[in-house]
Amino acid sequence: MLATKRIRVVRIESIMSSNAVSAAEGVSGAGQPVDFGFSNTYARLPDRFFSRINPKPVAAPRLIKLNVALALQLGLDPQALQSEEGVQILAGNRVARGSEPLAIAYAGHQFGHFVPQLGDGRANLLGEVVARNDLRYDIQLKGSGPTPFSRRGDGRAALGPVLREYLVSEAMAALGVPTTRTLAAVATGEAVLRESALPGAVLTRVAASHLRVGTFEYFAARRDTEGVRVLAAYAMARHYPEAATAERPYRALLEAVVSAQAHLVAQWMLLGFIHGVMNTDNTSISGETIDYGPCAFMEAYDVETVFSSIDSQRRYAYGNQPRIALWNLTRLAEALLPLLEEETGSETAARTAAEEALSTFAPLHDAAQMAGWRRKLGLTTERDGDVGLVQDLLDRMGANRVDMTLFFRRLCDAAAGNEGDVVAGALFAEPAAYDSWAALWRERLAEESSTTEERVAAMKRANPVYIPRNHMVEAALTAATERQDFETFERLLDVVTHPFEERPGGEAYAVPAQPEERVRWTFCGT
């Protein structure tokens, strides 16, 4: 699957005219030209939605990694993408047939502070493809040079952050989390200057779309109600066509986005994933995880965990993520208020409609998260005491600094028989803390009708063996950027894209970092 959330092919002829012929159609190259089969719709929106600009060429592009499986799912030819012409396109040196490169305009609340104009400062939306599953996806280059939205930035990306996004986004896809994907990583042969000179790279991102809460904020901040209306119609046509036919379409759109985000963040919480920069410009309307900057997976369970070097106030700590998601959705509701007022007939009624839609977030999120905890614990039915059982476990895990991923996988063995309790309990500083909880858990399991074999198999499908552990990621990035050694990256990528499959010799990938290996801070990379 390209993504767990299905996005229907957009049909918005009432908003846009048919595709124009691209100026790039005459691009020449040896052999059969690379054909993405672009079918662009965002480029048909009004000019104020974006800036038309081509990627900036780089000195010496070299393909580091092509996601062959994803290319095939998109209906693309992997051999063509790996050809000289393909690499030139993925680097931004050549504009593909049918591509209409543009940088999207958006605003955003960054760490709670509103910035009225952000936009794609180092990215180009090349176009859209309709994949083999009949769903529509954006193809975007990230690190492809400055745009009118760059705000004095160089528009480039370093190799390390590009490889981090490749690793983590593909791991998330394998874990079943809605996410953008990575099609390719290309080294540029140029250095980018951050704290020091670093090797540069371009990432090709695949997304259900690049519509963000911040996209709506961009037009709302300019009191451009017509812009918000056009964007809302586009979002409904592309992502939530059922909202367009609802009695109150704009409220239905808001409710759909609230639901998508509630379920997405619940999945983050179940895996110990910390996004790191949950700004409104990083909150996708489609409900995908987007913009993998200082992201990380938590090892020792602690709701206060923060890895981002720029999150000094711990705004985006692991335990804060549901609250922040609702805060971001509230900003979307504010942007939609003029449309809700038209729909309801008064400002008061519009605010009531927005508040009612937002009020669905908590129960949706809590229900999705609780369903996930039940799966992780081997429970298939609901009981009144389940919430308390889970919270008691999490409290004990936090007090004992228990590795989240490792514990839940070992709990699968404990479900197979009491002898597994010793291994699971050994992760607790005070094993008795596990033992007393496990007694309650076994009483709860006795109320289930599933067999032991069925329970263990189901738990192993819910509890991964492998995640992109921070020290492993850093080791892979260091080898690639400092020694041009990509073998460590390739091995880690192979492991984390098969997260539920135990493999002989893979024990090192399943255990937390030793004290001297711990990565305390991650960096945005911009």
Residue, then its C-alpha position, 0 to 999 in steps of 0.5 A: m500500500l502507498a498509504t493506509k488512508r485511501i485518497r480518491v482520484v480528484r475530479i474537479e473540472s468545475i474548479m480547473s480547466s484541463n491540463a495545459v501542454s508543458a513547456a518541458e514536453g520537448v526535453s530530449g534525452a537518450g532512449q525512451p524519455v522518462d514518463f511520469g504520466f503527470s496529471n496535474t490539478y494543483a497547477r490549475l488553481p489561481d496563480r496566488f496559490f503558488s509560484r511557478i519556478n523550476p528546480k535549480p540544477v546541481a553540479a554532479p547528481r548521483l543516485i543514492k537510492l531509488n525506492v523500486a517498490l514504490a516506483l512500481q506502485l506508482g506505475l513508474d519505470p524504475q529502470a528509466l528513473q535510474s537512467e541518466e535522464g531519470v537521475q537528472i530529473l530527480a536532481g532537478n537538473r531537467v524538467a520532466r515531460g508533463s511537469e509544471p514545477l511550482a512552489i506552494a504558498y502557505a503560512g503557519h504557526q511555528f511553536g505557537h507563533f504565527v508566520p503569515q508567509l512560509g511556503d515551499g522555500r526549498a521544494n518543488l511540486l513537479g506534478e501529480v501522478v495517478a498510481r496503479n491503485d487509481l489514487r492521486y499522489d504529488i511528486q515533490l523535490k525537496g532540497s531543489g533550490p531557492t524559491p520566492f518563499s525561501r526567506r534568505g535560505d539556500g533552498r538546499a538540503a543536506l544528505g543527512p536529513v534526506l537519508r533520515e526522512y527516507l529511513v523514517s518515512e519508509a519505516m512508518a509506511a511499513l508500520g502501517v502509519p499514514t505517511t508521505r513516502t520517499l521515492a529517491a535520494v540523489a547526492t548533488g555533488e555540492a556542499v551546503l553550509r549549515e554549522s559546517a559544510l555538509p554534502g548536499a542531496v535532493l529527496t523525492r517525496v510522494a504525498a497524497s497532497h501537500l495541503r496543510v493547515g497552514t495552507f488555509e491559514y495563508f488565505a485566511a490571514r489575508r482575509d481572502t475568503e474566496g481563496v479559502r473557498v477554492l482551497a476547501a473545494y479542492a481539499m474536498a474533491r481530492h480527499y473527502p468527496e463525501a464532504a462535498t455532498a453533505e448538508r453542510p460541506y464545510r463542517a463536514l470537511l472540518e470533521a473529516v480532517v479532525s478524524a484523520q488527525a485524531h487517528l494519525v496521532a493515536q498511531w504515533m502514540l502507540l509506537g512512541f513516535i515523536h514528530g518534533v515540529m508539529n507546527t500547523d504548516n506540518t499538519s497535513i489535511s489528508g491525515e498523513t505524517i509529513d515533514y520528518g525533521p527532528c523526529a525520533f522514536m522514544e526508547a525509555y517510556d516517558v511522556e515528557t520525552v523531547f528530542s528536537s534541539i529547537d523545542s526548548q519549551r518541550r511544546y512537542a513532547y511525546g505526551n503533548q502531541p494529542r493536545i497540540a494536534l487539537w490546537n492545530l485543528t483549532r487554527l484550521a477551524e478559525a480559517l474556515l469560520p467565514l465559510l461556516e458562517e455562510e453555511t450556518g447563517s450567523e457568526t455564533a452558529a459558525r463558532t458553535a459548529a466549529e466547536e462541535a466539530l473540534s469536540t470530536f477529536a478527543p473521543l476519536h483519538d482516545a478510542a483509536q488509541m485504546a483500540g491500539w493498546r488492546r491489540k498490543l496487549g492481546l485483547t479483542t473485547e472491551r471491558d470497563g477496566d481496560v483503560g485503567l489496566v493500560q494506564d497502570l502499565l504505562d505508569r509503571m513503565g515510566a517509573n522504571r524507564v522501560d524500553m517501549t518497543l522491546f517491552f511490548r514485543r517481549l510481552c508477546d512471549a509472555a502471552a505464550g506462557n508464564e515463562g515469558d514473564v521473566v524476560a519481560g519483567a527483566l526490563f523493569a528496574e523493579p521487576a515486581a512492578y511488572d509482576s503485580w501488573a502481569a497478574l492483573w493482565r492474565e486475569r483479563l486475558a482469561e476473559e478472552s475467547s481466543t486461543t493462545e496461538e491466535r493471541v500471540a500471532a495477533m500481538k506480534r502483528a501489533n508490536p514491531v520488533y524493529i523501529p528506526r532507533n536513534h543511535m542506529v539512524e545516526a550511525a547510518l547518517t554518519a557513515a554516509t555523510e562522513r565516509q560515503d559509506f551507504e552500507t549501514f544505511e541500506r542494512l538499517l533500511d531493510v530492517v525497519t521496512h520489515p518491522f514485524e519480522e524477527r531475523p537471525g542476527g538482527e538482535a542489535y537492531a531490536v535493543p535500546a542504545q547503550p548509555e554511551e550511544r544515546v542520541r539526546w538531540t535531533f536537528c531539523g536540517t534546514 
